[in-house]
Amino acid sequence: MINCDYSIFYMLFETDIYIMTGFKFDPSKEGLRKTLREYEELALRYLWSIGEEGAGSGKAWREVNEDLGAEKTISRASVIFFLNRMVDQGVLGFRDATGKGGHHRIYYPLMDERGYKKYVLKTIIDSMMRDFPEEAKETLLEF
């Protein structure tokens, strides 16, 4: 067992503070699927790949459905809802643009994949420290 103070572990996250809530965590899944559905992961990976250039919901929706293949499809409304949820959580940002059909949002990443993973860990640890502080500290020390 490593002898360390929880505050040292907690300091790992102090440089990237995000105000985010509202994800589900499923420990039986692997990788990002622990917190994201397949189409959500595909949408984030697409936006991470294009970076600050960003994309509108229509482009993200087309890319997600192309990656899902013919067997699966997801509605544009589901993609829009997800992108807006990621904006609310601080994972994505957006800028307004004008084009065909009027105004629309161009979504771009505010954090990369590593930042998202740190956000997930910080959120879980914060929640456990709030509800089970002694047990959480003991468990963290076991690592």
Beta strands, then each sheet from edge to edge (+ up, - down):
strand 1: 55-56
strand 2: 92-99
strand 3: 102-109
sheet 1: 1+ 3- 2+
end
